[in-house]
Amino acid sequence: MFYPLECKINEKNSKELCIFSIKNWQKKFTLGFCIPNYIPKSNYLDCAQFFGFDEFDLKNSFSKDVPIRLPRKTRKNGTLAAYVLLGAKTQLNDPKRIVLSNNVLYKFVELSKYKVNDTERYVNLLEKSKILGETEPLTKQEKKPITHLITSLNILSLDTEMNFNRREVPHELIQDIRLTEKNEYLPIFRIDRLSIKDENYQPVNDSQTEYNLTFKHNPSSIGKIRFFKQFEDSIQAMKEYGFNDAQLKELTSLFTDTNINLILLTFIVSAFHLLFEFLAFKNDISFWRKRKTTVGLSLKTLAWRAISQAIIFLYLLEEETSVLILVPSGISVFIEIWKLTKAFKVSISFGSVFIPSLKFGEASKEEKESNDYDSIAMKKLSYLLYPLCLAGAVYSLVYNTHKK
């Protein structure tokens, strides 16, 4: 599906129908990275900083740190942009005047992004210099977004030389194909925008004059390049339909940071996990619907379980956890509350002014006896439980960080 048929050279009119890969491009072309003085409005590009990558090869990956001098406007909460260029060495030898002709393929990328500096969202409560109230006012104030710069940029290139049929060029590659005067196309490359994530950005301050950008190149198959392009378009469509950044970030990480075989295994395990979880819900509900007494059951355990499930659900909600985890947790909270109403025989009645009131049923002799044993067991368990809870709280206070 992702691999198009190659144009056969032995066919008639093959020169008119086929688009050929350029020959001996390694000797003629090179890869460059340009920080422009300004965004060009014509076919000329003026580079304030230019970096060449002679080690660029379609079939080999490389990684290189690029030291970029920060302009004054960037340090003053401004923006920073760049161009990734692939072209003839003769056309890239003068960075002050690069002609964007058919022999130069270029990609524009924003290196900066405005976002709130959240590097200190988590603090240790015992560090006095970071305790809320000593360095910040008690009233919550909205932080001003500042300039952040990306620290890593990944380039994908087509690792095979293919002959495309002019009439059947994949639409995902049309924007990446640049034809020369000899009707040959330059090596295809594109910026891997799916790998650009919030954690790859670092804040900029006034005193910073330079920062390092890790420039990476990875050869990729045509199937992967087409799939990533379709996925980028899907992400953009989901943004327009109202998906937030946290949901899109989680979905993007699933496909970019995980092996495809592990993804398939995760889907299968998740499907079975959801199936078994809902079967457990079904059996739990069936058991409590038929239950008439609480003899032999611990009411305190039921209450603590309901409270624990509610706390877990609120924590998952605060952390913006995946819907696949959040929904079963929410259902579990409702089931636990419903079980409490069954165990304590709670009924709702409406008065003359339609104000609801709760009524608790009377426990039988056997149920009171079970509750007495329950109280004795919980009292003995508390001798171990309370010290463990206290020790856990002290350990978290000393060694762990917490949200502001």
N, C-alpha and C positions, 0 to 999 in steps of 0.2 A: 504493500500500500504506500510506503514512504520511499520506495526506490523506483524511479521512473525508468522506462526502457531507453536504452542508448540508441542514438541515431546510427544506422548502419551505413558505413562509408561506401560499400559496394553498390548501393542503390543509385539509380539514375538521378541526376540533379542533386547529388549529395551536398555539393558546395552551397547550393541555394537553400537546402532544407536543414543542414546541420550547422551547429555552432560548436567550434572546436576550442579545446583548451590551448592556451598559448604555449609555444615550445621554448624550452631553455629559459624559462622565466627567471630562474634563480640567478642567472648571470646578468640579467637586465633590470630586475625589479628588486625593491627593498621595502621594508616596513618602517614607518616613522610615527612619532607621537609629537603633536604640536600643541603648544599653549598659545593661542592667537592674541595679538594685541587688541583686536576687536573682531566682532562677528562679521565676516565678509558679506558685502552686498553685491559683489561682482564675482568674477571667476578667478580672482587673485586672493591668495591667503598669505597674510603677514604674520610670521611666528615670532613671538617674543622669546620662546624657548622651544628648542627642537631636540628630539632624541631619536637616534637611529638604532635599528635592531638588525644588524647584519647576520645574527644567528638565526633569524627567522627561516623556518623550513616547514613545508606543508606536512611532512610526516613525523616531525619531532616537536615535542613540547619544550617550553623553556619558561623560566621565571626570572625577572630582573627588577631590582629596586631602582626607581627613577626619582632622583632628588629634584623636587619642584620648588622654585623660588615663589613665594607668595607675594602677589602684588599688594600695594597699599589698600586698594579698595576691598580686596578679599579679607584682609586683616580687620578692616573697619566694618565687618558684618556684610560684606558684599558677596558676589558670586564668582565662580571659576568654571570655565568650560575648556574643552579640548577637542582635538580632531585626531582620529587614528587614520593614517594614510598608507596606502599601498600603491606604489607607482614606480615609474622608470627612475633609475638612479640619477639620470641626467636632469630630471624634472624636480627632484627633491634635494639637489645639491645646493640650492640657494634658499634657505628657510625664510628669508625676507620677502621672497616673491615666488610663491609656488602657484603654478597655473593649474587650476582644477579642470583638466581636459579629459579626453577619453582614455588617456594613459594613466590616470590617477583615480583610484577608488578611495573615497573618504567616508568616514562615519563620525557623526557629531555625538558627543557625550557630555552631560553635565556632571562635573566632579563635585559640585557643592549641593547642599540641601539645607533648607531651614527647618530646624527641629529644636524642641526643648531639650536642654542638656539634662539627661536622666542618668548620668553616670553615678550619681549619689542618691539614687532612689532608695537604696538599702544601706542602713547604717547600723553600727553597733551601739546599743542604747547606753553602754557604760563609757563611751568615748565622749568626754564632756565637750569637746570642740565641735561635735556633730549633733548634740542633743537638740531636738527641736525646741525652740524657745530662747536659746542662748545666741544662736547665729541667725535665726529667722524669727519674724514676728509670729505670734500665736495665731493671728488671723491668716487664713489661707489666701495667698496672692498668686495670681496666674503668672508663671514665668514667661519671660520674653523669648521667643525663638531666636537662636543664633546660628551662624554659619557652621555647618559640619562638612568635612571633606571625606570623600571615599578613600579607603586605604588599599583597596585591591580592585583591579580591573582585569577581567578575563576575556580573551579573544578566542573565538571558535573559527576554524578554517576547514574548508572541505579537503579531506585528505586523499581524494582520488581525482584523477583527471578524466572527466567524462565528456562525451560528445552529445550535446542536447539536440533534440529535434526542435527547430524554431517554433513550430506550432504547438508543441507539448511541453514547454518549459514549466516546471512547477511554479504555481503562483507565489509560494513562499520565498522563492529565490529570485524573482524578477527584479526586485529592488537591489539585489546584491550582485547582479551580473553587469559588468561594464565591458563593452566591446571596443576593441581597438580598430584602427583603420583597416587592418587586414581581416576583419570579421572574426577575430579571436577574442575570447573573454579572459579577463584577468583572474588570478586565483581568488576564489570566493571566500570572504571572511565576514564575520558579523560580531557585534558586541554581545556577550552573554549577559543580558540585563536581568535574567532570573537569579543570577548569583549575587546581585547587588542587594544587600539587606541592611536593615537599620544598624545591626551590630558592627557592620563594616565602616561606619562613619565615626570620625573623631572630631571633637569641637576645636575651633580655632580661637586663639586669643591675640591681643594686639601685639604682644612681644614676639610672636612666632614668625620667623622670616622664611622658614623652609619646612617642608614635610616630605616624607617618602611615600611614594605610590608603588605598590607591587604590581608590575605589569606581567600578566601571564598569557601564554599562548598554548592552546590545546587543540591538536588536530581531531576532527570529528567526522563521522560518517554523514552522508547526505540525509539519511533517515533521522538521525539525532537533530541535525540542524533544522529540518522541516518540522519535526515534532516540537522543538523548543519555540519555533516561530508561531505555530498554532497555539501552543500553550500561552505564550505572551498575549496573543489576541484574545484568548479566552479569559485571561486575568483582567484585561482591560474591559471586556464586556461585563464581567462580574462586578467590577467597580461601578460601572454605570447602573447596574441593577441594585446597588445599595450594599454590597458586601464591604465590611470594614477592613482596615489594614491588618488587624491581628488575624482574622480568618484567612486572608489572602497570603499572609506571611507563612502561616502554618501549612497551607496547601502547597505553596511554592517550595518550602523546605522539604516536603515529603518527596517531591520529584527530583530536586536538584542535589540533595545531600544523601540520598539513599540509593543503594543498588536496586536495579529493576527487579531482580529475583526476590530481594528482601521485601520490596513493596508488595509484590504478589502474595508472598507468604503473610505479610501483615494484613492484607485485605481478607485472606482466608481465615486467619486466626480471629480477626475482629468480627467477621460475620458469625463464626461459631460462638464467640464470646457473647454477642448480642442475643443469639438464639438461646443459649443456655441461661442467660440472665433473665430473659422474659419467661422462659419455662419455670425458672425459680420463682418469679413473681406470681405466675399462675398457680403453682402448687402452694405457695404461701397464702394466697388469697383463699384458695379452696379449703385449706386447713382451718383458717380462722372463721370462715363463713359457717362451717359445720360445728365449730367449737362452742359449747354452751357454758362451760365452766372454766375456771383458771386453776383448777386443782393440779398441783405438780409443776406449775409455771411460776417464774420469777417476775413479779410486776416491776420491781426495781430495775431489773435488767432490761425489760421492755422500755421503761422510761429513759434510762441512760442510752439505750440504742437509738431511740428517736432523737434525743438531743445530739448525739454524736453524728448521726446522719445529717441533721440540719446544719451543724457546724461545717461538716465536710462539703456540703452543697454550697454554702455561702462562700467558703474558701475557693472552691472551683469556679464559682461565678466571678469572684474578685480577680482571679488569675486569668480570666477569659479563656478557660479550657475548651477543648474541642467539644462540639455538640454531641458527638458520639459518646462522650463520657458524662457530659452535663445532664443530658435527658434521662438516662437510667438513674443517675443519682437523685434527680428531682422526683422521679416516680417513686423511688425507694423512700423518700421523705414522706410523701403522702400515704404510702402503705403503712409505714411505721406509726404515723399519727392515727390512721384508721384502726390499727391493731390496739392502740391505747384506748380508743373509745370502746372497742369491744371488750377489752380486759377489765376496764373500770365501769362497764355497763352504763356508759354516758348516753343520755337521751336529751333531745332538744324539744322544748315546748314553747308555745307562743301565748302570751297573755292577751288581755283585752285590748291593749294598745299595740299589739303586734311586736312586742319587744321579746326577743328570744332569751330563754334561760336554760341553763344546763342542770340536769339532774343525774345524780350518781346512784346506781342501784345498790342494794344491800348484798353483802358477801355472805355466802353460806358458811356453815360450821367448818366444812372441809376446806373451803377457800381461806378462812381465817387461820386455820392450822398451817396451811401451806405458806401463808404470809409470815407467820411467826418463824418458821424454819428459814424463810428467805431473809428475814431481818438478822437472824443469828449468823447466817452464812456471810451476808454482806458486811456485818460488823467485823468478823474475823478477816475477811478479805481486805477491808480498809486498812488494817495494820500494815499490809504490804503495799497496797495501792497508793495511799496518800504520800508515803515517803518517795515512791518512784515518781509520782507526778511532780512533787516539789523538786526533786533532783533534776528531772527533765527541764523544768522551768528555769532553774538556776543555770544549768548548762547552756540552754538557749540564750539566756541573757548575757552570759560571759563570752561565748564563742560564736554565736550566730549573728547574722545581720537581719534587720527588719525594715519593712517599708516605713518611709516617713509618713 
